[in-house]
């Protein structure tokens, strides 16, 4: 059991002196040791509270710990503000920051790190599916909801459109073998059709010549990513959300149903 001095929920900084993130969190209702973490990653609007409130009923029902990190914003520096989507950039190593924050959180509440359920919406979906390439061994499930730009599980394109030269950019190699053991779902609103907002031309910050390879809209890019997962031998399912545009809570509702189907034995 978690010590009685640990509150049920809170907001605090997790990590070490070099790598950290401010987070909102809720521990599992039972307080039992070794319960899994549901890690929910915000989009560009940084709606951490929406992630916590949206997933709280599921976390309570399945006795999960819930963690929603806040990646620092920098309105006047889009390179720094968007760095979390691409794991590194703007002087930040967000993969290391997430590792340190998750470890510190798990140590505080005696949670397990090796059965993490990972959800990301929009920019958070960009982070989540890229994070999964490097941390698949810690994941029990991955839901990628309405990503704006996608990294395909192939070395036919350089990072970030593909995995070629990922080692040089991130500092470690992707682990597709481990990712093949992780159930994946790719979600997107059926009306998430805006173009232009997801462009990353070669001249833009984090631009890539193949940025539009997966299509012009989030709907097309989500479907393309799912198909690429299947071609790479990954276990992926795809779902469109009827009537939904680019909406966090619609994606959380859909993700909740999928997580329930994955966590019966957790």
Backbone as numpy.savetxt, mean C-alpha at the origin, in Angstrom:
# Nx Ny Nz CAx CAy CAz Cx Cy Cz
-1.18 -10.94 26.23 -2.01 -9.73 26.23 -1.14 -8.48 26.23
-1.64 -7.42 25.58 -0.95 -6.14 25.59 -1.06 -5.52 26.98
0.03 -4.94 27.48 0.00 -4.32 28.79 -1.11 -3.29 28.88
-1.75 -3.21 30.05 -2.90 -2.33 30.23 -2.53 -0.86 30.06
-1.23 -0.54 30.13 -0.81 0.85 29.96 -0.85 1.29 28.49
-0.97 0.33 27.57 -1.06 0.67 26.15 -2.50 1.00 25.82
-2.79 2.20 25.34 -4.18 2.57 25.05 -4.74 1.78 23.87
-6.03 1.89 23.67 -6.70 1.18 22.58 -6.34 1.76 21.22
-6.10 3.06 21.17 -5.76 3.71 19.91 -4.94 4.95 20.19
-4.33 5.49 19.15 -3.53 6.67 19.36 -2.94 7.21 18.08
-2.19 8.30 18.23 -1.43 8.92 17.14 -0.04 9.19 17.67
0.96 8.65 17.02 2.32 8.87 17.50 3.33 8.55 16.41
4.57 8.90 16.71 5.67 8.63 15.78 6.28 7.27 16.11
6.43 6.43 15.08 7.06 5.13 15.24 8.31 5.08 14.37
9.36 4.47 14.90 10.58 4.29 14.14 11.79 4.47 15.02
12.88 4.92 14.42 14.11 5.17 15.16 14.62 6.56 14.81
15.83 6.86 15.21 16.34 8.22 15.01 16.59 8.55 13.54
16.73 7.52 12.71 17.02 7.75 11.29 15.80 7.61 10.39
14.91 6.70 10.73 13.76 6.41 9.88 12.51 6.30 10.74
11.47 7.01 10.35 10.25 7.04 11.16 9.08 7.55 10.34
7.88 7.33 10.87 6.65 7.89 10.31 5.69 8.20 11.44
4.95 9.29 11.31 3.83 9.56 12.20 2.66 8.69 11.75
1.96 8.09 12.71 0.91 7.13 12.38 -0.29 7.28 13.29
-1.46 6.93 12.77 -2.62 6.66 13.60 -2.76 5.14 13.70
-3.24 4.66 14.84 -3.29 3.22 15.04 -4.40 2.83 15.99
-4.80 1.57 15.89 -5.73 0.93 16.83 -5.22 -0.49 17.06
-5.16 -0.89 18.31 -4.77 -2.28 18.57 -5.99 -3.19 18.48
-5.73 -4.47 18.39 -6.82 -5.44 18.28 -7.68 -5.41 19.53
-8.98 -5.67 19.41 -9.86 -5.63 20.58 -9.44 -6.58 21.70
-8.94 -7.76 21.33 -8.58 -8.75 22.36 -7.30 -8.39 23.08
-6.42 -7.63 22.43 -5.12 -7.34 23.01 -4.19 -8.53 23.03
-4.56 -9.60 22.34 -3.72 -10.80 22.32 -2.42 -10.54 21.56
-1.38 -11.26 21.98 -0.10 -11.15 21.31 -0.15 -11.84 19.94
0.73 -11.37 19.06 0.94 -12.00 17.75 -0.25 -11.88 16.81
-1.13 -10.93 17.05 -2.21 -10.70 16.09 -1.65 -9.93 14.89
-2.20 -10.14 13.69 -1.68 -9.47 12.49 -2.01 -7.97 12.47
-1.35 -7.29 11.55 -1.57 -5.86 11.32 -2.23 -5.66 9.97
-3.26 -4.82 9.94 -3.81 -4.32 8.69 -3.17 -2.95 8.47
-2.36 -2.84 7.45 -1.61 -1.63 7.15 -2.30 -0.90 6.00
-2.85 0.29 6.28 -3.65 1.04 5.30 -2.90 2.31 4.89
-2.67 2.45 3.59 -1.84 3.54 3.07 -2.70 4.58 2.34
-2.60 5.82 2.76 -3.41 6.92 2.23 -3.02 7.29 0.81
-3.91 8.04 0.16 -3.63 8.62 -1.15 -2.99 9.98 -1.03
-2.95 10.72 -2.14 -2.29 12.02 -2.15 -2.94 13.03 -1.22
-4.24 12.84 -0.92 -4.91 13.77 -0.01 -4.59 13.47 1.45
-3.88 12.38 1.70 -3.39 12.02 3.03 -4.52 11.90 4.06
-5.58 11.21 3.65 -6.74 11.00 4.52 -6.49 9.80 5.44
-5.59 9.98 6.38 -5.28 8.91 7.33 -6.49 8.56 8.18
-7.22 9.58 8.62 -8.41 9.34 9.44 -9.44 8.51 8.68
-9.60 8.78 7.39 -10.52 7.99 6.59 -10.12 6.54 6.51
-8.81 6.28 6.46 -8.33 4.89 6.46 -8.65 4.20 7.78
-8.41 4.90 8.89 -8.69 4.32 10.20 -10.18 4.06 10.39
-10.99 5.07 10.12 -12.43 4.92 10.32 -13.03 3.88 9.37
-12.54 3.85 8.14 -13.08 2.91 7.17 -12.81 1.46 7.52
-11.62 1.19 8.05 -11.24 -0.20 8.34 -11.47 -0.61 9.80
-11.85 0.33 10.68 -12.03 -0.01 12.09 -13.04 -1.14 12.30
-14.20 -1.15 11.64 -15.14 -2.25 11.87 -14.56 -3.61 11.49
-13.83 -3.68 10.38 -13.21 -4.94 9.97 -12.14 -5.37 10.97
-11.30 -4.43 11.38 -10.25 -4.75 12.34 -10.84 -5.26 13.65
-11.92 -4.65 14.09 -12.56 -5.11 15.33 -13.18 -6.49 15.15
-13.82 -6.72 14.02 -14.47 -8.00 13.77 -13.45 -9.15 13.70
-12.31 -8.90 13.04 -11.33 -9.95 12.83 -10.19 -9.91 13.84
-10.29 -9.03 14.83 -9.28 -8.91 15.88 -7.90 -8.59 15.29
-7.87 -7.57 14.45 -6.64 -7.14 13.82 -6.15 -5.83 14.43
-4.85 -5.65 14.43 -4.28 -4.34 14.71 -4.34 -3.51 13.43
-4.52 -2.21 13.58 -4.70 -1.33 12.43 -3.69 -0.19 12.51
-2.94 0.00 11.42 -1.92 1.04 11.36 -2.07 1.83 10.07
-2.12 3.16 10.19 -2.23 4.04 9.02 -1.15 5.12 9.13
-0.05 4.96 8.40 1.03 5.95 8.46 0.69 7.21 7.68
1.29 8.30 8.10 1.18 9.58 7.39 2.53 9.89 6.77
2.60 9.81 5.46 3.83 10.19 4.78 3.87 11.71 4.66
4.98 12.34 5.02 5.05 13.80 5.07 4.66 14.45 3.75
3.90 15.53 3.86 3.50 16.29 2.69 4.44 17.49 2.53
4.56 17.96 1.32 5.37 19.15 1.04 4.73 19.86 -0.14
3.71 20.70 0.12 2.96 21.33 -0.97 3.82 22.08 -1.97
4.95 22.62 -1.51 5.82 23.38 -2.40 6.93 22.53 -3.01
6.93 21.23 -2.72 7.97 20.33 -3.23 7.33 19.00 -3.57
6.82 18.89 -4.80 6.11 17.67 -5.20 7.04 16.47 -5.27
8.33 16.69 -5.48 9.26 15.57 -5.49 9.27 14.90 -4.12
9.37 15.71 -3.06 9.35 15.16 -1.71 7.98 14.61 -1.35
6.92 15.34 -1.74 5.57 14.92 -1.37 5.19 13.59 -2.01
5.65 13.36 -3.23 5.30 12.13 -3.94 6.30 11.00 -3.73
7.32 11.24 -2.93 8.39 10.24 -2.79 7.87 8.91 -2.27
6.84 8.94 -1.43 6.36 7.67 -0.86 5.77 6.76 -1.93
5.21 7.34 -2.98 4.59 6.53 -4.03 5.62 5.67 -4.76
6.86 6.16 -4.81 7.92 5.49 -5.58 8.99 4.89 -4.68
8.76 4.88 -3.36 9.61 4.29 -2.32 10.83 5.12 -1.99
11.42 5.78 -2.98 12.58 6.64 -2.71 12.45 7.92 -3.54
13.11 8.98 -3.05 13.11 10.24 -3.80 13.02 11.43 -2.88
13.48 12.57 -3.35 13.41 13.79 -2.57 14.16 13.71 -1.26
15.20 12.89 -1.22 15.96 12.73 0.01 15.34 11.79 1.01
14.27 11.11 0.63 13.58 10.19 1.54 13.72 8.75 1.04
13.87 7.83 1.99 13.83 6.40 1.67 12.61 5.84 2.40
11.47 5.87 1.71 10.20 5.55 2.37 10.05 4.06 2.66
10.76 3.21 1.93 10.75 1.79 2.26 11.36 1.58 3.64
12.48 2.23 3.89 13.13 2.12 5.20 12.29 2.78 6.29
11.64 3.90 5.97 10.78 4.55 6.96 9.62 3.65 7.36
9.01 2.99 6.37 7.89 2.10 6.67 8.35 0.89 7.46
9.49 0.33 7.10 10.04 -0.80 7.85 10.22 -0.44 9.32
10.83 0.71 9.57 11.12 1.12 10.95 9.85 1.39 11.73
8.88 2.05 11.09 7.63 2.37 11.78 6.84 1.11 12.09
6.75 0.20 11.14 5.99 -1.03 11.37 6.64 -1.88 12.45
7.96 -1.97 12.43 8.66 -2.74 13.46 8.40 -2.16 14.85
8.51 -0.85 14.99 8.30 -0.22 16.30 6.87 -0.40 16.79
5.90 -0.28 15.89 4.50 -0.49 16.25 4.28 -1.92 16.72
4.80 -2.88 15.98 4.61 -4.28 16.34 5.28 -4.60 17.68
6.42 -4.00 17.93 7.09 -4.22 19.21 6.28 -3.64 20.36
5.67 -2.48 20.15 4.89 -1.85 21.22 3.70 -2.68 21.63
3.00 -3.26 20.65 1.76 -3.99 20.97 1.93 -5.50 20.84
3.16 -5.96 20.62 3.45 -7.39 20.50 2.65 -8.02 19.36
2.66 -7.37 18.22 1.98 -7.88 17.02 2.98 -8.62 16.14
2.47 -9.44 15.25 3.33 -10.12 14.29 3.46 -9.30 13.02
4.66 -9.32 12.44 4.91 -8.60 11.18 4.80 -9.51 9.97
4.75 -10.81 10.18 4.87 -11.73 9.05 3.53 -12.17 8.47
2.43 -11.52 8.88 1.11 -11.80 8.30 0.37 -10.49 8.04
1.07 -9.49 7.58 0.49 -8.16 7.38 -0.47 -8.16 6.19
-1.62 -7.55 6.41 -2.57 -7.29 5.33 -2.33 -5.85 4.86
-2.03 -5.67 3.60 -1.63 -4.36 3.08 -2.67 -3.84 2.10
-3.14 -2.61 2.36 -4.09 -1.93 1.48 -3.53 -0.56 1.14
-3.67 -0.17 -0.12 -3.31 1.18 -0.52 -4.32 1.73 -1.51
-4.65 3.00 -1.35 -5.59 3.68 -2.24 -4.88 4.80 -3.00
-5.07 4.84 -4.32 -4.55 5.92 -5.16 -3.02 6.00 -5.04
-2.49 7.11 -4.55 -1.05 7.18 -4.34 -0.58 6.12 -3.36
-1.43 5.78 -2.40 -1.11 4.71 -1.47 -1.08 3.35 -2.13
-1.88 3.18 -3.18 -1.83 1.93 -3.96 -0.52 1.84 -4.72
-0.01 2.99 -5.16 1.30 2.99 -5.80 2.35 2.51 -4.81
2.33 3.08 -3.60 3.27 2.64 -2.57 3.09 1.16 -2.28
1.85 0.73 -2.06 1.59 -0.62 -1.59 2.09 -1.68 -2.56
1.78 -1.51 -3.86 2.18 -2.58 -4.77 3.68 -2.57 -5.03
4.33 -1.41 -4.89 5.79 -1.38 -5.01 6.45 -1.94 -3.74
5.91 -1.58 -2.60 6.40 -2.13 -1.33 6.32 -3.65 -1.35
5.23 -4.19 -1.91 5.03 -5.64 -1.92 6.10 -6.36 -2.72
6.65 -5.74 -3.73 7.72 -6.39 -4.49 8.93 -6.69 -3.62
9.14 -5.88 -2.58 10.33 -6.02 -1.74 10.04 -6.63 -0.37
8.79 -6.63 0.05 8.44 -7.13 1.38 7.36 -8.21 1.33
7.31 -8.94 0.24 6.26 -9.95 0.08 6.31 -11.01 1.18
7.48 -11.31 1.70 7.60 -12.35 2.72 6.88 -11.99 4.00
6.57 -10.72 4.19 5.87 -10.29 5.41 4.36 -10.18 5.21
3.87 -10.42 3.99 2.48 -10.12 3.67 1.60 -11.37 3.65
0.37 -11.20 4.16 -0.66 -12.24 4.07 -1.69 -11.88 3.01
-1.65 -10.67 2.49 -2.58 -10.24 1.46 -2.27 -8.82 1.03
-2.57 -8.51 -0.23 -2.31 -7.18 -0.80 -3.52 -6.74 -1.60
-4.04 -5.54 -1.30 -5.11 -4.95 -2.10 -4.63 -3.61 -2.65
-4.63 -3.52 -3.97 -4.18 -2.34 -4.71 -5.42 -1.64 -5.26
-5.76 -0.48 -4.70 -7.02 0.19 -5.04 -6.76 1.48 -5.81
-7.14 1.49 -7.08 -7.11 2.68 -7.94 -5.74 3.34 -8.03
-4.72 2.60 -8.42 -3.39 3.21 -8.56 -3.32 4.13 -9.77
-2.60 5.24 -9.62 -2.44 6.16 -10.74 -1.36 5.72 -11.71
-0.25 5.24 -11.18 0.84 4.71 -12.00 1.20 3.33 -11.48
1.58 2.44 -12.37 1.80 1.06 -11.95 3.19 0.58 -12.35
3.72 -0.31 -11.52 4.98 -0.98 -11.79 4.68 -2.42 -12.15
5.00 -2.80 -13.36 4.68 -4.14 -13.84 5.73 -5.15 -13.35
5.31 -6.38 -13.08 6.23 -7.40 -12.56 7.08 -8.00 -13.67
7.83 -7.16 -14.33 8.60 -7.56 -15.51 9.85 -6.70 -15.60
10.89 -7.26 -16.18 12.13 -6.50 -16.39 12.21 -5.91 -17.80
11.09 -5.89 -18.48 11.07 -5.32 -19.82 11.16 -3.80 -19.79
10.80 -3.19 -18.65 10.93 -1.75 -18.47 11.76 -1.47 -17.23
12.43 -0.32 -17.25 13.22 0.07 -16.09 12.30 0.59 -14.98
12.82 0.58 -13.76 12.10 1.14 -12.62 11.77 2.61 -12.91
10.53 3.03 -12.66 9.49 2.38 -11.91 8.40 1.72 -12.76
8.45 1.87 -14.07 7.43 1.24 -14.91 7.55 -0.28 -14.89
8.77 -0.76 -14.67 9.03 -2.18 -14.54 10.08 -2.41 -13.48
10.63 -3.61 -13.42 11.55 -3.98 -12.34 13.02 -3.95 -12.74
13.30 -3.67 -14.01 14.70 -3.57 -14.41 15.35 -2.38 -13.69
16.54 -2.61 -13.16 17.32 -1.60 -12.42 16.68 -1.21 -11.09
15.75 -2.03 -10.60 15.16 -1.75 -9.28 16.22 -1.82 -8.18
17.16 -2.73 -8.31 18.21 -2.86 -7.30 19.00 -1.56 -7.19
19.35 -0.98 -8.34 20.11 0.26 -8.32 19.31 1.41 -7.71
18.01 1.44 -7.93 17.19 2.54 -7.45 16.78 2.38 -5.99
16.46 1.15 -5.58 15.91 0.91 -4.25 16.96 0.39 -3.28
17.95 -0.31 -3.81 18.99 -0.83 -2.94 18.84 -2.30 -2.60
17.82 -2.94 -3.13 17.62 -4.37 -2.93 16.78 -4.92 -4.07
16.75 -6.24 -4.16 16.09 -6.88 -5.30 14.63 -7.19 -5.00
13.74 -7.06 -5.98 12.36 -7.51 -5.82 12.32 -9.02 -5.59
11.27 -9.48 -4.91 11.13 -10.90 -4.58 9.83 -11.43 -5.16
9.82 -11.70 -6.46 8.61 -12.20 -7.11 8.27 -13.61 -6.65
9.27 -14.39 -6.29 9.00 -15.75 -5.82 8.13 -15.71 -4.57
8.44 -14.82 -3.64 7.63 -14.70 -2.43 6.27 -14.10 -2.73
6.21 -13.16 -3.68 4.94 -12.51 -4.00 3.95 -13.49 -4.61
4.44 -14.55 -5.24 3.54 -15.55 -5.81 2.72 -16.28 -4.75
3.14 -16.19 -3.50 2.43 -16.85 -2.41 1.41 -15.93 -1.74
1.33 -14.68 -2.19 0.47 -13.67 -1.56 -0.79 -13.47 -2.39
-1.98 -13.60 -1.79 -3.19 -13.26 -2.54 -3.25 -11.76 -2.81
-3.63 -11.41 -4.03 -3.65 -10.01 -4.45 -5.02 -9.69 -5.04
-5.52 -8.50 -4.75 -6.71 -7.99 -5.42 -6.42 -6.59 -5.93
-6.85 -6.32 -7.14 -6.73 -4.99 -7.73 -8.14 -4.45 -7.91
-8.42 -3.29 -7.29 -9.75 -2.69 -7.30 -9.71 -1.33 -7.96
-10.85 -0.93 -8.54 -10.94 0.41 -9.11 -12.41 0.73 -9.35
-12.77 2.00 -9.19 -14.12 2.42 -9.49 -14.42 2.29 -10.98
-15.61 1.83 -11.30 -15.98 1.66 -12.71 -16.02 2.99 -13.45
-16.16 4.10 -12.70 -16.20 5.43 -13.31 -14.93 6.23 -13.04
-13.86 5.56 -12.65 -12.59 6.24 -12.38 -11.86 6.44 -13.71
-12.32 7.42 -14.47 -11.93 7.55 -15.88 -11.17 8.84 -16.19
-10.82 9.61 -15.17 -10.12 10.88 -15.41 -8.77 10.64 -16.06
-8.48 11.42 -17.09 -7.18 11.36 -17.75 -6.37 12.60 -17.38
-5.09 12.54 -17.56 -4.24 13.69 -17.28 -3.71 13.71 -15.87
-4.58 13.42 -14.88 -4.16 13.46 -13.48 -3.10 12.41 -13.18
-3.07 11.36 -13.97 -2.14 10.27 -13.70 -0.94 10.28 -14.64
-0.77 11.34 -15.42 0.34 11.41 -16.35 1.67 11.61 -15.62
2.70 10.91 -16.07 4.06 11.10 -15.56 4.99 11.10 -16.77
4.93 12.16 -17.55 5.77 12.22 -18.74 7.24 12.19 -18.35
8.07 11.87 -19.30 9.49 11.69 -19.02 10.13 12.94 -18.42
9.57 14.12 -18.71 10.15 15.37 -18.22 9.64 15.76 -16.83
8.61 15.09 -16.34 8.00 15.44 -15.05 8.76 14.79 -13.90
8.58 15.30 -12.66 9.14 14.60 -11.50 8.66 13.15 -11.47
9.58 12.24 -11.26 9.31 10.80 -11.31 8.76 10.38 -12.67
9.07 11.13 -13.70 8.58 10.79 -15.02 9.25 9.55 -15.59
8.57 8.93 -16.54 9.10 7.74 -17.19 8.55 7.69 -18.61
9.38 7.30 -19.53 8.94 7.25 -20.93 7.82 6.25 -21.14
7.70 5.25 -20.25 6.66 4.23 -20.38 5.52 4.45 -19.39
5.36 5.68 -18.92 4.36 5.93 -17.87 2.94 5.63 -18.32
2.67 5.77 -19.62 1.31 5.53 -20.13 1.15 4.15 -20.74
2.12 3.27 -20.52 2.08 1.94 -21.11 0.80 1.19 -20.74
0.32 1.38 -19.52 -0.84 0.63 -19.03 -2.18 1.28 -19.40
-2.15 2.43 -20.09 -3.40 3.08 -20.48 -3.51 4.47 -19.90
-4.54 5.25 -20.31 -4.66 6.64 -19.90 -5.41 6.88 -18.59
-6.17 5.91 -18.09 -6.99 6.12 -16.89 -6.64 5.10 -15.82
-7.09 5.40 -14.59 -6.86 4.44 -13.50 -7.57 3.12 -13.77
-8.75 3.18 -14.35 -9.47 1.95 -14.65 -8.65 1.05 -15.56
-8.12 1.61 -16.62 -7.32 0.81 -17.56 -6.01 0.35 -16.93
-5.41 1.21 -16.13 -4.12 0.85 -15.53 -4.29 -0.24 -14.48
-5.38 -0.19 -13.73 -5.63 -1.25 -12.75 -5.83 -2.59 -13.45
-6.62 -2.58 -14.50 -6.85 -3.83 -15.24 -5.56 -4.34 -15.87
-4.75 -3.44 -16.39 -3.48 -3.83 -17.02 -2.55 -4.45 -15.97
-2.48 -3.85 -14.79 -1.64 -4.38 -13.72 -2.09 -5.78 -13.33
-3.39 -5.96 -13.16 -3.94 -7.29 -12.82 -3.54 -8.32 -13.87
-3.70 -7.99 -15.13 -3.34 -8.93 -16.19 -1.85 -9.23 -16.19
-1.04 -8.21 -15.90 0.41 -8.43 -15.82 0.76 -9.34 -14.65
0.06 -9.17 -13.53 0.25 -10.08 -12.40 -0.02 -11.52 -12.82
-1.13 -11.74 -13.50 -1.48 -13.10 -13.92 -0.42 -13.67 -14.86
0.05 -12.85 -15.78 1.06 -13.31 -16.73 2.36 -13.68 -16.03
2.62 -13.03 -14.89 3.84 -13.31 -14.12 3.66 -14.47 -13.15
2.47 -15.08 -13.15 2.22 -16.21 -12.27 1.80 -15.84 -10.87
1.36 -14.59 -10.67 0.89 -14.16 -9.36 -0.60 -14.47 -9.20
-1.04 -14.55 -7.95 -2.43 -14.86 -7.65 -3.21 -13.57 -7.48
-3.86 -13.11 -8.54 -4.54 -11.81 -8.53 -5.98 -11.94 -8.96
-6.84 -11.15 -8.33 -8.22 -11.00 -8.75 -8.48 -9.53 -9.03
-9.43 -9.26 -9.90 -9.72 -7.89 -10.32 -11.20 -7.60 -10.12
-11.50 -6.40 -9.62 -12.89 -6.02 -9.42 -13.07 -4.54 -9.70
-14.13 -4.22 -10.44 -14.55 -2.84 -10.59 -15.70 -2.59 -9.63
-15.79 -1.36 -9.14 -16.81 -0.98 -8.17 -17.88 -0.19 -8.91
-19.07 -0.76 -9.09 -20.11 -0.10 -9.89 -20.44 1.30 -9.37
-20.49 2.26 -10.28 -20.90 3.62 -9.94 -19.86 4.46 -9.24
-18.73 3.88 -8.87 -17.72 4.60 -8.09 -16.73 5.30 -9.01
-16.38 6.51 -8.62 -15.29 7.22 -9.28 -14.02 6.97 -8.46
-13.30 8.04 -8.15 -12.06 7.87 -7.38 -12.38 8.14 -5.92
-12.77 7.09 -5.19 -13.34 7.27 -3.87 -12.75 6.28 -2.87
-12.14 6.80 -1.81 -11.50 5.96 -0.81 -12.47 5.00 -0.14
-13.61 5.52 0.34 -14.51 4.67 1.12 -15.15 3.59 0.26
-15.41 3.86 -1.00 -15.92 2.82 -1.89 -14.90 1.70 -2.03
-13.64 2.06 -2.14 -12.59 1.05 -2.24 -12.41 0.30 -0.94
-12.53 0.98 0.20 -12.43 0.30 1.49 -13.57 -0.70 1.66
-14.77 -0.32 1.26 -15.91 -1.25 1.36 -15.67 -2.51 0.54
-15.17 -2.34 -0.67 -14.86 -3.50 -1.51 -13.72 -4.31 -0.92
-12.69 -3.62 -0.43 -11.55 -4.31 0.17 -11.95 -5.09 1.41
-12.87 -4.53 2.19 -13.32 -5.20 3.40 -13.90 -6.57 3.09
-14.71 -6.65 2.06 -15.29 -7.95 1.68 -14.20 -8.94 1.28
-13.20 -8.46 0.58 -12.13 -9.35 0.14 -11.27 -9.78 1.32
-10.90 -8.85 2.18 -10.11 -9.22 3.36 -10.83 -10.26 4.20
-12.14 -10.12 4.35 -12.89 -11.11 5.12 -12.73 -12.51 4.52
-12.76 -12.58 3.20 -12.65 -13.89 2.56 -11.25 -14.47 2.70
-10.25 -13.62 2.90 -8.87 -14.08 3.04 -8.49 -14.44 4.47
-9.20 -13.92 5.44 -8.72 -13.98 6.83 -9.54 -14.90 7.72
-10.27 -15.82 7.13 -11.11 -16.73 7.92 -10.29 -17.49 8.95
-9.05 -17.87 8.59 -8.24 -18.69 9.49 -7.17 -17.89 10.21
-7.20 -16.56 10.14 -6.17 -15.75 10.78 -6.41 -15.67 12.29
